[in-house]
């Protein structure tokens, strides 16, 4: 059997995206404004591994649709050109800011907000091996991590569903098989499509185990310790709240899930009394490893922003990765991410109707460098203009000091002559 449909999740994604819209606009405006004011300064350089996502997915279209309408609220955004581009994840980084909602003694005052940088590359030149994805004709973008992951994950589910239906309709040919369930299972597993399988028909019936719902923790969400495990904990543990949410790896090239003790997912839930990390604490409480605690949530593919072709037997709601057939031919994921992101489109002159460069100063401070497949964080080079002025100032200071010394020496000699 194929995976269940996810059409009902689209509305939920949009609802959660809208709730984050005000924050995203505020944090990006603050970041970009600060970068413009301090043009001579640069943030720490971040060396990132290559990560890529195609833009023709449902998530991409939704994000593109919400892209930065703050400046031109009454103007329609023309992003039909995006259909010829692919989305590539480049990395993430943290921003610390004051928590305005902190009103209790135990609330976190300085919370961590996380941003994702991605690039739109021409589909025919987007490369998996290249950390940047492409070297020319691209646009760089930055967006709140929660919005990015919601769109990315919805697109992933839509593509997997489309792929399962494609194989069922065009490859597996199980309609006339003696046992359709066994036939489909064998077909999916032989083609590496284990996500299409709900259960193994060859295995004995076992008690259904509650699955970990990744969707619930793409943004910081509350997690409850299983009741049977909670009974063995200290009484005060019952009053502690735990949360699971995404965070950037130290090197900025991957996104993991972690366990936290606050609703902003800032403080890790390390069990210092027992010497356990937050992921080890989760394993001790559940008997299982936390999904995506060592594997990144974002894949490495270039994700095309072009709508997928129709599958035979699909209904209209499932065609085009969940996006309605429209004139732009851009998937929903790319629309959503594009529209709600900060932009640096200096390299899209002649492609985008009105290239947006509002986020260029901020994005310029985040360098993508690949060194032997390792991601490292290093200091960025300073402003050349500032260095020149500092050099001129230093030289002038020493020259002026020398001249003052010369005048003082000459004056002292004059005093000696007068005394004689």
C-alpha positions in Angstrom: 0.0 0.0 0.0 1.1 3.6 -0.5 1.6 6.2 2.1 -1.5 8.1 3.3 -2.2 11.5 1.7 -0.9 14.7 3.3 -3.3 17.2 1.6 -4.8 18.1 5.0 -1.3 19.1 6.3 -1.0 22.0 3.8 -3.5 24.2 5.7 -1.7 23.4 9.0 1.7 24.4 7.5 0.3 27.7 6.2 -1.3 28.4 9.6 2.0 27.8 11.4 3.9 29.8 8.8 1.6 32.8 9.3 2.2 32.7 13.0 5.9 33.0 12.4 5.6 35.6 9.7 5.8 38.6 12.1 8.9 37.2 13.8 10.6 36.4 10.5 10.1 39.9 9.2 11.3 41.5 12.4 14.4 39.4 12.8 15.4 39.7 9.1 14.8 43.5 9.1 16.9 43.8 12.3 19.7 41.7 10.8 19.7 43.3 7.4 19.4 46.8 8.9 22.3 46.2 11.2 24.4 44.8 8.4 23.8 47.8 6.2 24.6 50.2 9.1 27.9 48.4 9.7 28.9 47.8 6.2 32.6 47.8 7.1 32.2 44.9 9.5 31.5 41.3 8.8 30.2 38.4 10.9 32.2 35.3 11.5 32.8 33.2 8.4 31.0 29.8 8.4 32.4 27.0 6.4 29.5 24.8 5.3 29.0 21.5 3.7 27.0 21.3 0.5 23.3 20.8 1.0 20.7 21.0 -1.8 16.9 21.1 -2.3 15.0 21.3 -5.6 12.6 24.2 -6.0 9.8 22.5 -7.9 8.4 21.0 -4.7 5.2 21.9 -3.0 7.0 23.5 -0.1 9.1 25.7 -2.3 6.0 27.1 -4.0 4.3 28.0 -0.7 7.4 29.7 0.6 7.9 31.6 -2.7 4.3 32.9 -2.5 5.0 34.6 0.9 8.3 36.2 -0.2 9.0 39.6 1.2 5.9 41.6 0.3 6.6 44.0 3.1 8.1 46.6 0.7 5.7 46.2 -2.2 2.6 45.0 -0.5 0.3 46.1 -3.3 2.5 44.7 -6.1 2.3 41.1 -7.3 5.6 39.2 -7.2 6.5 37.6 -10.5 8.6 34.5 -9.9 7.7 32.5 -13.0 11.4 32.3 -13.7 11.9 30.2 -10.6 10.4 27.2 -12.4 13.8 26.9 -14.2 15.8 26.9 -10.9 16.6 24.4 -8.2 16.8 25.1 -4.4 20.0 24.1 -2.6 20.3 24.2 1.2 23.6 25.8 2.2 23.6 25.9 6.0 22.2 27.6 9.1 23.4 29.7 12.0 22.1 31.1 15.4 21.0 34.5 16.4 20.6 35.4 20.1 17.8 37.9 20.9 15.8 39.1 23.9 12.7 37.0 24.6 9.8 39.5 24.8 7.4 36.8 26.0 9.5 35.9 29.1 7.4 36.8 32.1 8.2 34.1 34.7 11.3 33.6 36.8 12.2 30.4 35.0 11.6 31.8 31.5 14.6 32.1 29.2 15.5 35.8 28.8 17.9 35.5 25.9 16.5 33.0 23.4 18.1 31.4 20.3 16.6 32.0 16.9 17.9 30.1 14.0 18.2 31.1 10.3 18.7 29.0 7.2 20.6 30.1 4.1 19.6 28.6 0.7 20.4 29.3 -2.9 18.4 29.2 -6.2 20.6 27.8 -8.9 19.8 27.3 -12.6 18.5 23.7 -12.7 20.9 22.6 -15.5 24.0 23.8 -13.6 23.0 23.0 -10.0 25.6 20.6 -8.5 25.4 18.2 -5.6 29.2 18.1 -5.1 29.6 21.9 -5.2 29.0 23.3 -1.7 27.6 26.5 -3.3 25.5 24.6 -5.8 26.5 26.8 -8.7 29.0 29.6 -9.5 26.9 32.1 -11.6 23.3 33.1 -12.3 22.1 32.4 -8.8 20.2 34.2 -6.0 21.0 33.8 -2.3 18.3 33.8 0.4 17.9 33.6 4.2 14.8 32.6 6.2 13.7 31.5 9.6 14.6 27.8 10.2 11.1 26.8 11.4 9.5 28.1 8.1 12.2 26.4 6.0 11.8 23.0 7.7 8.0 23.1 7.5 8.1 23.8 3.8 11.0 21.4 3.1 9.4 18.5 5.0 6.0 19.0 3.5 7.6 18.9 0.0 9.5 15.8 1.0 6.3 14.0 1.9 4.5 15.2 -1.2 7.4 14.0 -3.4 7.5 10.6 -1.7 3.8 10.2 -2.2 4.1 11.1 -5.8 6.9 8.7 -6.3 5.0 5.8 -4.6 2.0 6.5 -6.9 4.3 6.7 -10.0 5.9 3.3 -9.3 2.5 1.7 -8.4 1.0 3.0 -11.7 3.9 2.7 -14.1 6.6 0.3 -12.7 5.3 -2.3 -10.3 2.4 -3.6 -12.4 0.7 -5.4 -9.5 -2.9 -5.2 -10.5 -2.8 -8.7 -12.1 -0.5 -10.2 -9.5 -1.6 -13.2 -7.4 -1.2 -11.1 -4.3 -1.1 -7.3 -4.9 0.1 -6.5 -1.4 3.1 -8.8 -1.6 3.8 -7.6 -5.1 3.8 -3.9 -4.2 6.0 -4.6 -1.1 8.6 -6.4 -3.2 8.5 -3.7 -5.9 9.0 -0.8 -3.4 11.8 -2.5 -1.5 13.6 -3.6 -4.7 13.6 0.1 -5.8 14.7 1.5 -2.4 11.3 3.0 -1.7 10.9 1.8 1.9 8.9 4.9 2.7 6.1 3.6 0.5 5.6 0.6 2.8 3.2 0.8 5.8 3.9 -2.7 7.0 5.8 -5.9 6.0 3.3 -8.5 4.8 6.0 -11.2 5.3 6.3 -10.4 9.0 4.1 -11.8 11.8 1.5 -9.4 13.1 2.9 -7.4 16.0 1.5 -4.9 18.3 1.4 -1.5 16.7 4.2 0.8 18.1 3.6 4.5 18.3 5.7 6.2 15.6 7.8 9.3 16.2 6.0 12.2 14.4 8.8 14.4 13.0 6.2 16.9 11.8 5.4 17.8 15.4 8.9 18.9 16.1 10.0 20.8 13.0 9.5 23.8 15.3 10.0 23.6 19.1 7.2 21.4 20.5 6.5 19.9 23.9 7.5 16.3 24.6 6.3 14.2 27.5 8.3 11.4 29.1 6.5 8.1 28.7 4.5 7.4 31.9 6.2 4.1 32.6 9.6 5.8 32.6 8.4 8.8 34.5 7.5 6.7 37.6 11.1 5.9 38.2 12.3 9.5 38.1 12.5 11.9 41.1 9.2 13.5 42.1 10.4 17.0 41.1 10.9 15.7 37.6 7.2 15.6 37.1 7.2 19.4 37.1 9.9 19.7 34.5 8.7 20.3 30.9 10.7 19.0 28.0 10.7 20.1 24.4 12.0 18.7 21.1 13.1 20.9 18.2 15.6 21.5 15.5 19.0 23.2 16.0 22.1 23.9 13.9 25.2 21.8 14.3 28.2 23.5 15.7 29.7 23.8 12.2 26.5 25.1 10.7 26.2 22.5 7.9 23.5 20.3 9.3 20.2 20.5 11.2 19.5 18.0 14.0 16.7 17.4 16.5 17.5 17.9 20.2 15.8 17.8 23.6 15.5 21.1 25.5 14.1 22.4 28.8 12.4 25.5 27.5 9.7 26.4 24.9 12.2 28.3 22.7 14.5 25.3 22.4 17.5 27.2 23.7 18.7 25.2 26.7 19.6 21.5 26.1 18.1 19.0 28.5 21.4 17.5 29.5 21.1 15.3 32.6 24.2 16.4 34.5 23.4 14.4 37.6 23.7 11.2 35.6 26.3 12.4 33.1 23.9 12.1 30.1 23.7 14.4 27.1 20.2 15.5 25.9 20.1 12.7 23.3 21.3 10.1 25.8 18.6 11.4 28.2 16.0 10.8 25.5 17.3 7.2 24.9 17.2 6.5 28.6 13.6 7.7 28.8 12.3 5.9 25.7 14.7 3.0 25.1 15.3 4.3 21.6 17.5 6.8 19.8 16.1 10.3 19.1 15.4 10.4 15.3 17.5 12.9 13.4 19.8 13.4 16.3 22.8 12.3 14.2 21.3 12.5 10.7 20.5 15.9 9.2 16.9 16.8 8.6 17.8 18.4 5.2 19.0 16.4 2.2 21.8 17.1 -0.2 19.9 17.2 -3.4 19.2 20.1 -5.7 15.4 20.4 -5.5 13.8 21.5 -8.8 11.2 24.2 -8.5 9.3 23.0 -11.6 5.9 21.3 -11.0 5.9 17.6 -11.3 4.0 16.0 -14.2 0.6 14.3 -13.4 0.5 10.7 -12.2 -2.0 8.4 -13.9 -4.9 8.0 -11.6 -4.1 11.0 -9.4 -6.8 13.4 -8.5 -6.4 17.1 -8.9 -5.5 17.6 -5.2 -2.4 15.3 -5.5 -1.1 16.6 -8.9 1.8 19.0 -9.0 3.0 18.2 -5.5 -0.2 19.5 -4.0 0.0 22.8 -5.9 -2.9 23.9 -8.1 -2.2 24.0 -11.8 -1.3 27.6 -12.4 0.6 29.8 -14.9 3.8 30.0 -13.0 4.6 26.2 -13.0 6.4 26.7 -9.7 6.0 24.2 -6.8 4.5 25.4 -3.6 7.6 24.9 -1.5 9.6 27.3 -3.7 6.8 29.9 -3.7 6.6 29.9 0.1 10.3 30.0 0.7 11.0 32.7 -1.9 8.3 35.1 -0.8 9.1 35.0 2.9 12.9 35.1 2.7 15.5 37.9 2.7 17.0 38.2 -0.7 20.3 38.9 -2.4 19.7 38.7 -6.2 22.7 40.5 -7.5 23.4 37.6 -9.8 19.9 37.5 -11.3 20.1 40.7 -13.4 18.1 40.0 -16.6 16.4 37.0 -15.0 14.3 38.3 -12.2 12.1 41.3 -13.1 13.2 43.4 -10.2 16.2 41.8 -8.4 16.0 42.3 -4.7 19.3 43.1 -2.9 18.0 44.0 0.6 19.7 41.1 2.4 23.1 41.2 0.5 25.0 42.9 3.3 23.9 40.4 5.9 24.3 37.3 3.7 27.8 38.5 2.6 28.9 37.9 6.2 28.2 34.2 5.9 30.9 32.5 3.8 30.4 29.1 2.3 33.7 27.3 2.2 34.4 23.6 1.7 37.6 22.1 3.1 38.2 18.4 2.7 34.5 17.8 3.4 34.8 19.4 6.9 32.8 22.3 8.1 34.7 24.8 10.2 34.1 28.2 11.7 36.7 30.9 11.2 37.0 34.7 11.3 36.1 36.7 8.3 38.4 39.2 6.6 37.9 42.8 7.6 36.7 45.6 5.3 39.5 46.6 2.8 38.2 50.2 3.0 38.4 50.2 6.7 41.9 48.7 6.6 43.1 51.5 4.3 41.8 54.2 6.5 43.4 52.6 9.6 46.7 52.5 7.8 46.5 56.1 6.7 45.5 57.1 10.3 48.4 55.2 11.8 50.9 56.7 9.4 49.6 60.2 10.0 49.8 59.6 13.8 53.5 58.6 13.6 54.4 61.5 11.3 52.6 63.9 13.5 54.3 62.5 16.6 57.7 62.8 14.8 57.0 66.4 13.9 55.9 67.2 17.5 59.2 65.7 18.8 61.2 67.8 16.3 59.5 71.0 17.5 60.0 70.1 21.1 63.7 69.4 20.6 64.1 72.7 18.7 62.3 74.6 21.5 64.5 73.0 24.2 67.7 74.0 22.3 66.4 77.6 22.0 65.8 77.7 25.8 69.4 76.5 26.4 70.8 79.2 24.1 68.8 81.9 26.0 70.0 80.7 29.4 73.6 80.9 28.2 
